[in-house]
């Protein structure tokens, strides 16, 4: 007696495969921010209309943080 193995098809409309898009972070001049590496700071310049990079003053240094801003959060 032989058994056939059922093959499961994953439908392209399956909600379990749907990618969830995270909302983009937007910063403006003067925003207080925190960064996982550099600590607390203030946004002093925003480059580009679509927030390509943000120049942040962390007190002892200034860093240009680029998108996707994974480790930077607005306070």
Short mmCIF file of the C-alpha atoms (twelve columns), coordinates in Angstrom:
data_MODEL
# 
_entry.id   MODEL 
# 
loop_
_atom_site.group_PDB 
_atom_site.id 
_atom_site.type_symbol 
_atom_site.label_atom_id 
_atom_site.label_alt_id 
_atom_site.label_comp_id 
_atom_site.label_asym_id 
_atom_site.label_seq_id 
_atom_site.Cartn_x 
_atom_site.Cartn_y 
_atom_site.Cartn_z 
_atom_site.pdbx_PDB_model_num 
ATOM 1  C CA . UNK A 1  0.000  0.000  0.000  1 
ATOM 2  C CA . UNK A 2  1.461  3.375  -1.000 1 
ATOM 3  C CA . UNK A 3  0.607  6.677  0.572  1 
ATOM 4  C CA . UNK A 4  0.520  9.957  -1.220 1 
ATOM 5  C CA . UNK A 5  1.798  13.003 0.582  1 
ATOM 6  C CA . UNK A 6  -0.465 16.021 0.527  1 
ATOM 7  C CA . UNK A 7  1.283  19.176 -0.605 1 
ATOM 8  C CA . UNK A 8  0.049  22.397 0.943  1 
ATOM 9  C CA . UNK A 9  -0.279 25.348 -1.343 1 
ATOM 10 C CA . UNK A 10 0.248  28.796 0.098  1 
ATOM 11 C CA . UNK A 11 -2.119 31.216 -1.526 1 
ATOM 12 C CA . UNK A 12 -0.660 34.548 -2.607 1 
ATOM 13 C CA . UNK A 13 -3.483 36.323 -0.783 1 
ATOM 14 C CA . UNK A 14 -2.762 34.592 2.514  1 
ATOM 15 C CA . UNK A 15 -2.748 37.063 5.434  1 
ATOM 16 C CA . UNK A 16 0.035  35.073 7.087  1 
ATOM 17 C CA . UNK A 17 2.527  36.044 4.381  1 
ATOM 18 C CA . UNK A 18 1.525  39.701 4.249  1 
ATOM 19 C CA . UNK A 19 4.354  42.121 4.941  1 
ATOM 20 C CA . UNK A 20 3.551  44.724 7.510  1 
ATOM 21 C CA . UNK A 21 5.020  48.070 6.624  1 
ATOM 22 C CA . UNK A 22 6.223  50.089 9.591  1 
ATOM 23 C CA . UNK A 23 5.445  53.789 9.510  1 
ATOM 24 C CA . UNK A 24 8.349  56.049 8.547  1 
ATOM 25 C CA . UNK A 25 9.847  58.230 11.221 1 
ATOM 26 C CA . UNK A 26 9.862  61.981 10.599 1 
ATOM 27 C CA . UNK A 27 11.943 64.482 12.527 1 
ATOM 28 C CA . UNK A 28 11.889 68.277 12.541 1 
ATOM 29 C CA . UNK A 29 14.432 70.831 13.715 1 
ATOM 30 C CA . UNK A 30 14.296 71.140 17.487 1 
ATOM 31 C CA . UNK A 31 13.003 67.632 18.212 1 
ATOM 32 C CA . UNK A 32 14.493 65.967 21.280 1 
ATOM 33 C CA . UNK A 33 15.700 62.475 20.356 1 
ATOM 34 C CA . UNK A 34 17.395 59.503 21.906 1 
ATOM 35 C CA . UNK A 35 19.818 57.197 20.101 1 
ATOM 36 C CA . UNK A 36 20.873 53.750 21.300 1 
ATOM 37 C CA . UNK A 37 24.583 54.516 20.755 1 
ATOM 38 C CA . UNK A 38 24.941 58.287 21.247 1 
ATOM 39 C CA . UNK A 39 22.305 59.002 23.916 1 
ATOM 40 C CA . UNK A 40 20.139 62.118 24.204 1 
ATOM 41 C CA . UNK A 41 20.283 64.860 21.604 1 
ATOM 42 C CA . UNK A 42 18.440 67.544 19.653 1 
ATOM 43 C CA . UNK A 43 17.817 67.601 15.888 1 
ATOM 44 C CA . UNK A 44 19.528 70.702 14.477 1 
ATOM 45 C CA . UNK A 45 19.140 70.099 10.734 1 
ATOM 46 C CA . UNK A 46 16.977 67.937 8.470  1 
ATOM 47 C CA . UNK A 47 18.379 67.151 5.017  1 
ATOM 48 C CA . UNK A 48 15.957 66.813 2.104  1 
ATOM 49 C CA . UNK A 49 12.187 67.049 1.915  1 
ATOM 50 C CA . UNK A 50 11.746 63.373 2.694  1 
ATOM 51 C CA . UNK A 51 14.064 63.290 5.749  1 
ATOM 52 C CA . UNK A 52 17.070 61.707 4.048  1 
ATOM 53 C CA . UNK A 53 19.271 62.433 7.062  1 
ATOM 54 C CA . UNK A 54 19.043 64.266 10.364 1 
ATOM 55 C CA . UNK A 55 21.967 66.132 11.921 1 
ATOM 56 C CA . UNK A 56 21.758 65.677 15.685 1 
ATOM 57 C CA . UNK A 57 23.684 67.521 18.416 1 
ATOM 58 C CA . UNK A 58 24.456 65.052 21.205 1 
ATOM 59 C CA . UNK A 59 26.327 67.602 23.325 1 
ATOM 60 C CA . UNK A 60 29.854 66.287 22.909 1 
ATOM 61 C CA . UNK A 61 29.477 65.468 19.217 1 
ATOM 62 C CA . UNK A 62 27.294 66.021 16.161 1 
ATOM 63 C CA . UNK A 63 26.212 63.040 14.097 1 
ATOM 64 C CA . UNK A 64 24.333 62.729 10.831 1 
ATOM 65 C CA . UNK A 65 21.853 59.878 11.200 1 
ATOM 66 C CA . UNK A 66 20.394 58.454 7.978  1 
ATOM 67 C CA . UNK A 67 17.206 56.527 7.299  1 
ATOM 68 C CA . UNK A 68 15.657 54.174 8.428  1 
ATOM 69 C CA . UNK A 69 16.490 55.630 11.888 1 
ATOM 70 C CA . UNK A 70 16.206 52.179 13.435 1 
ATOM 71 C CA . UNK A 71 17.976 53.159 16.663 1 
ATOM 72 C CA . UNK A 72 16.736 56.749 17.017 1 
ATOM 73 C CA . UNK A 73 13.452 57.729 18.661 1 
ATOM 74 C CA . UNK A 74 11.632 61.024 19.187 1 
ATOM 75 C CA . UNK A 75 10.988 61.935 22.818 1 
# 
